[in-house]
Amino acid sequence: MELIALLSSGKGTWAQVSGLIKKEEWDNIFLIGDEFAEKFTTDKKHEFIRIDTDQKIMEIKDTLMKKLKGKINGIEVALSIASGSGKEHMALISALLSLPVGIRFAVLTQEGIVYL
């Protein structure tokens, strides 16, 4: 399964994404965020997709659709939106469903990764 994770605002949310990346062997990892989020580091191979969070929601959605189109191999992805704003969440979820691809929300708990 592929992991798509939003890296944005929210205290401690980058640790959630880092834990998800480390706890699973993902087929592909797509990290999404603004210029500041490019500072996030991981040893695992990934693709960073830069978005401008000051854009309108439809512009963010269109950017994500263009940058993700043809790159997702399965019929569903693990999605982490522990980080970010409602506008960013809606743009990302809408883009994924429009591709179309199914989503399974992924969260790291003390028991491991849980799909909601």
Beta strands, then each sheet from edge to edge (+ up, - down):
strand 1: 2-7
strand 2: 29-33
strand 3: 47-50
strand 4: 76-80
strand 5: 102-109
strand 6: 112-115
sheet 1: 3+ 2+ 1+ 4+ 5+ 6-
end
